[in-house]
Amino acid sequence: MKKWFLIGMGLLFLTPSLSAQFNERPILNKENEDKKLLNWGYFLGFNQYDFKFDYIEDLPGPLDDVLVSKSFGFNVGLIGELRLNEFLDLRLEPGLHYTSRELGFTKIPQDQQSPQNSIREVKSTYINFPLLLKASTRRLVNSKPFVIGGGSMTLNLGSNEDSLDDNSAGTFRMTKWVYNYELGFGIDFYLEYFKFSPSIRGVFAINDELIRDNDPNSPWTGNVAAMRTRGVFINFTFE
């Protein structure tokens, strides 16, 4: 996750548009953009989701009980922004996030080991409802850095929460609703016809998302104390 924050900072601060700041007589684009009470827009981007596992007890062996293989997904959504003052805005950013993770279970008994028992592919389609506070600096010609943070509720459409089958039948189950906090930063660039804002954000689940198997001694979930989502979003916003 630290790697993606460093990459995001490089993308933001090395953007060629910053060269406009050094013109002797810069042209101010969208001068009244931030004076409106309400602003609307949309975002596109990509994500990388992970799981953080906590265990009841550390079992013998060099590996964690569950290994997570991550992949890249995509984000798309809408933006509604309420201006509070010159530096603060309240934002609602409902969006659709798609991602996939592969879980490898390392503590399966030897007589039960097989690809079907040791690996679960977790495909998730999330509908995310974040309410965020955006704090910005003063405008610097045609750019304005900001930090953003808040809370979100996420509906996991692929949770399998209502399934009667569990891992013994090959079904990995999670809760439908996930509650998170989100923190990030970015820069608003005022272009000739619209405002463009690249940003990077971390998302961290608060609640335990794992639904245990029916067998309390299950080799898949019996030793898991908590499982929580964490991830990184890189979004490109157009307003």
C-alpha positions in Angstrom: 0.0 0.0 0.0 2.9 2.4 0.8 4.2 1.7 -2.7 0.9 2.9 -4.3 0.9 6.1 -2.2 4.4 6.9 -3.3 3.5 6.3 -7.0 0.4 8.4 -6.6 2.4 11.3 -5.2 4.8 11.1 -8.1 1.9 11.1 -10.6 0.3 14.1 -8.9 3.3 16.3 -8.4 5.0 15.6 -11.7 1.9 16.4 -13.9 3.0 18.6 -16.8 0.2 21.0 -16.1 2.1 22.4 -13.2 4.4 24.1 -15.7 1.7 26.7 -16.2 2.4 27.9 -12.7 5.7 29.5 -13.9 4.3 31.6 -16.6 4.7 35.4 -16.1 1.1 36.1 -16.9 -0.8 32.8 -16.4 -4.3 32.5 -17.7 -6.8 31.6 -15.0 -9.2 28.8 -16.1 -12.6 28.3 -14.6 -12.3 31.3 -12.3 -15.7 30.8 -10.7 -15.7 27.1 -10.5 -15.4 26.9 -6.8 -17.9 29.7 -6.0 -20.9 27.6 -6.8 -22.9 26.0 -3.9 -23.2 22.7 -5.7 -20.9 20.9 -8.1 -21.4 17.7 -10.0 -19.1 15.4 -11.8 -18.0 11.8 -12.3 -14.9 9.7 -11.7 -13.0 6.8 -13.4 -10.2 4.9 -11.9 -8.7 1.6 -10.8 -8.2 -0.2 -7.5 -6.3 -2.9 -5.7 -8.1 -4.6 -2.9 -6.6 -6.8 -0.2 -7.8 -8.6 3.0 -6.2 -8.3 6.4 -6.5 -11.4 8.5 -6.2 -11.7 12.3 -5.9 -15.1 13.9 -7.1 -16.6 17.2 -3.8 -18.3 17.6 -0.6 -18.6 15.6 -0.4 -22.2 14.3 3.0 -23.8 13.5 4.5 -23.1 10.1 6.2 -20.3 8.2 3.1 -19.1 6.4 -0.1 -17.3 7.5 -3.2 -19.4 7.5 -4.5 -17.5 4.5 -2.4 -16.0 1.7 -4.0 -13.2 -0.5 -3.2 -12.7 -4.2 -4.3 -9.3 -5.3 -5.2 -8.0 -8.8 -6.3 -4.7 -10.3 -9.9 -3.7 -10.7 -11.8 -0.6 -11.8 -14.0 2.1 -10.3 -16.6 4.3 -11.9 -19.1 6.7 -10.2 -20.7 10.1 -9.7 -19.8 13.1 -7.5 -22.0 15.5 -5.7 -20.2 18.3 -3.9 -21.6 20.9 -1.4 -19.4 24.0 -0.8 -19.1 24.8 2.9 -16.5 27.5 2.6 -13.4 28.5 0.7 -11.4 25.5 2.0 -14.0 22.8 2.8 -16.4 20.8 0.7 -18.7 17.9 1.6 -18.8 15.2 -1.1 -21.0 12.2 -1.8 -19.3 9.8 -4.2 -21.5 6.8 -5.0 -19.6 4.4 -7.2 -19.3 0.9 -8.6 -16.1 -1.0 -7.8 -15.1 -4.3 -9.3 -12.2 -6.4 -8.0 -11.0 -10.0 -7.7 -8.8 -11.7 -5.1 -7.5 -15.2 -4.7 -7.2 -16.8 -1.3 -4.8 -19.7 -0.6 -5.4 -21.7 2.5 -2.1 -23.1 3.9 -3.4 -25.1 6.9 -5.7 -27.6 5.1 -5.1 -31.1 6.4 -2.9 -33.2 4.2 -5.6 -35.7 3.4 -7.9 -32.9 2.2 -5.4 -30.9 0.1 -6.4 -30.2 -3.5 -6.8 -27.1 -5.7 -10.6 -27.2 -5.0 -10.0 -27.1 -1.2 -6.9 -24.9 -1.0 -7.9 -22.0 -3.3 -10.9 -19.7 -3.4 -11.3 -17.0 -6.0 -13.2 -14.1 -4.5 -14.8 -11.9 -7.1 -16.5 -8.8 -5.6 -18.7 -6.1 -7.1 -19.1 -3.3 -4.6 -21.5 -0.4 -4.6 -19.8 2.2 -2.4 -21.5 5.1 -0.7 -18.8 7.4 0.8 -19.5 10.7 2.6 -16.3 12.7 2.6 -14.9 16.0 3.7 -12.5 17.6 1.3 -10.0 20.2 2.7 -8.2 22.3 0.1 -5.4 24.9 0.1 -5.8 28.3 -1.6 -5.9 28.1 -5.3 -2.4 28.3 -6.9 -3.1 29.7 -10.4 -4.7 26.7 -12.0 -4.2 24.0 -9.4 -5.2 23.4 -5.8 -3.9 20.5 -3.6 -6.4 18.8 -1.2 -6.7 16.1 1.3 -9.9 14.1 1.7 -11.4 11.6 4.2 -14.5 10.3 5.7 -16.6 7.2 6.1 -18.4 4.9 3.7 -20.9 2.0 3.5 -20.3 -0.7 0.9 -22.7 -3.2 -0.5 -20.9 -6.4 -1.6 -23.1 -7.9 -4.4 -21.0 -11.1 -4.4 -20.9 -11.8 -0.7 -22.7 -15.2 -0.7 -24.1 -14.2 2.8 -27.4 -15.9 2.3 -25.9 -19.1 0.9 -26.4 -22.3 3.0 -23.2 -23.8 1.5 -19.9 -23.0 3.1 -16.2 -23.7 2.3 -16.8 -27.5 2.6 -18.9 -27.1 -0.5 -16.5 -24.6 -2.1 -18.4 -21.4 -1.2 -16.6 -18.6 0.6 -19.0 -16.3 2.4 -18.8 -12.7 3.5 -21.1 -10.1 4.9 -23.2 -8.0 2.5 -22.4 -4.7 4.2 -18.9 -3.3 4.9 -18.2 -0.2 6.9 -15.0 1.7 6.1 -13.0 4.8 6.7 -11.2 6.4 3.7 -8.2 8.8 3.6 -6.5 10.3 0.6 -5.1 13.3 -1.2 -5.0 14.8 -4.7 -4.8 18.0 -6.8 -7.5 19.9 -8.7 -6.3 21.1 -12.1 -8.4 23.9 -13.7 -8.4 23.3 -17.4 -10.0 25.4 -20.0 -13.4 23.6 -20.1 -13.5 21.5 -16.9 -11.7 20.7 -13.7 -9.6 17.5 -13.6 -8.5 15.9 -10.3 -6.2 12.9 -10.0 -6.2 11.5 -6.5 -5.1 8.4 -4.5 -7.0 7.1 -1.5 -6.8 4.3 1.0 -9.9 2.4 2.2 -10.0 0.4 5.5 -12.9 -1.7 6.7 -13.9 -1.4 10.3 -16.2 -4.5 10.7 -15.3 -8.2 10.5 -16.6 -9.4 7.1 -16.0 -13.1 7.3 -19.0 -15.5 7.8 -17.7 -18.6 9.5 -18.3 -22.1 8.2 -20.9 -24.3 10.0 -18.1 -26.4 11.5 -16.5 -24.3 14.3 -13.2 -26.3 13.7 -13.3 -25.6 9.9 -9.7 -25.5 8.5 -10.8 -22.5 6.4 -12.3 -20.2 9.0 -11.9 -21.9 12.4 -8.8 -20.0 13.4 -9.7 -16.6 11.9 -10.5 -13.9 14.5 -11.3 -11.2 11.9 -11.1 -10.5 8.2 -11.2 -6.9 7.0 -10.9 -5.3 3.5 -8.2 -2.8 2.8 -7.4 -1.3 -0.6 -6.1 1.6 -2.7 -8.1 3.7 -5.2 -6.5 5.8 -7.9 -9.3 8.0 -9.3 -9.5 10.6 -12.1 -12.3 13.0 -11.5 -14.0 15.3 -14.1 -16.2 18.2 -12.9 
